Amino acid sequence: PRSLCGARSEALVHISDWYPTFATLAGAVPSDDANISGAVYPIDGVDVWPMLIGVNATQPRPITVVTEVSAIEVVAHSGGS
């Protein structure tokens, strides 16, 4: 949107989120489920456009893994192994 021209966002976005975001903006339905050995897996990304334009301030996924270290920290803080 024109109102966001030159604006910055500090939101964390995973690379897998760009596909569903751009697909949705283009009017496509990003539902390219993968069929692997008979099991169906949905795409991993989420549409982050509402978060980027400020309509929704909430991160659309509970965890955004940025590095291997952050993944280890999330597991450690959640009590997992």
Secondary structure, DSSP 8 states (H G I E B T S, - for coil): -GGGTT--------GGGHHHHHHHHTT------EEETTEEE--S----HHHHTTS--S-SSS----SHHHHHHHHHHHT--
